[in-house]
Amino acid sequence: MDRPLLSLRSALVLLLALLTGVTTSGLTAVSGEGAARSLLAGLAATGLAVPFFNRLIAAEDNAPRPPASVGAASVERESNG
């Protein structure tokens, strides 16, 4: 029981999706729609936001990185000047 229930990334994705849904629901309610339509709009936005934020946050991890030796060699050349 030492590990958390959700990873930090999962918690962030769900939090952003929840904030998106609440904002959509609030804006829909303010625009004059009924409570049921506001709730449905918020749930739909939450459902669509989960895969969006999941992809957005995971995109940086899949980016190609140069080998460590290439970066180290350029740093050595700059410092030797």
Secondary structure in CASP SS format (residue, H / E / C, confidence):
PFRMAT SS
TARGET T0000
AUTHOR 0000-0000-0000
METHOD secondary structure of the structure
MODEL  1
M C 1.00
D C 1.00
R C 1.00
P C 1.00
L C 1.00
L C 1.00
S C 1.00
L H 1.00
R H 1.00
S H 1.00
A H 1.00
L H 1.00
V H 1.00
L H 1.00
L H 1.00
L H 1.00
A H 1.00
L H 1.00
L H 1.00
T H 1.00
G H 1.00
V H 1.00
T H 1.00
T H 1.00
S H 1.00
G H 1.00
L H 1.00
T H 1.00
A H 1.00
V H 1.00
S C 1.00
G C 1.00
E C 1.00
G C 1.00
A H 1.00
A H 1.00
R H 1.00
S H 1.00
L H 1.00
L H 1.00
A H 1.00
G H 1.00
L H 1.00
A H 1.00
A H 1.00
T H 1.00
G H 1.00
L H 1.00
A H 1.00
V H 1.00
P H 1.00
F H 1.00
F H 1.00
N H 1.00
R H 1.00
L H 1.00
I H 1.00
A H 1.00
A C 1.00
E C 1.00
D C 1.00
N C 1.00
A C 1.00
P C 1.00
R C 1.00
P C 1.00
P C 1.00
A H 1.00
S H 1.00
V H 1.00
G H 1.00
A H 1.00
A H 1.00
S H 1.00
V H 1.00
E H 1.00
R H 1.00
E H 1.00
S H 1.00
N H 1.00
G C 1.00
END
